[in-house]
Amino acid sequence: MATMTESTHETGTPSGNWRAGALGGIGGALVMGALVLAMNPPTLSVAIPSLYTLAPPPSPGVGMVVHVSHGAVLGVVFAVLVGVLDVERPVQLVGVAVAWGVAAWVVLAALLMPLWLSAVGSPASPPFPNFAPPSLLWHAVYGAVLGGVYVVTEDVL
């Protein structure tokens, strides 16, 4: 008669679901992109593609592809963050996601983007720093959608 014993140990791997983060980031970026197009089309059609010298001419389609790609990457980083912080409750996940969107606004949109656009000689280069309130709204919405999609899909994906 054989006896089996199982043991478990921590591997140090964060528990965040990168697939749910990517999907949430894509969803958040699509909703945010729609808001940007409705409120300030040059941001999506000129400024965002200009980061990679893909505009001018204005191209909202290219801007959306670049923006959604950024959103997916930030969603994966969010998943790692909530895994490291061991955030599990849905309300907390959405709250952290909104805070993540606001952090992205501060660091990436308000500080890094103006410098980057200036460095590449974009015609859409905003002043530095660029703490534009509409952009704060857009990034908070990105975070809310990211968090909501993450909560709904983390156990499915």
Secondary structure, 3 states (H helix, E strand, C coil): CCCCCCCCCCCCCCCCCHHHHHHHHHHHHHHHHHHHHHHCHHHHHHHHHHCCCCCCCCCHHHHHHHHHHHHHHHHHHHHHHHHHHCCCCHHHHHHHHHHHHHHHHHHHHHHHHHHHHHHCCCCCCCCCCCCCHHHHHHHHHHHHHHHHHHHHHCCCC
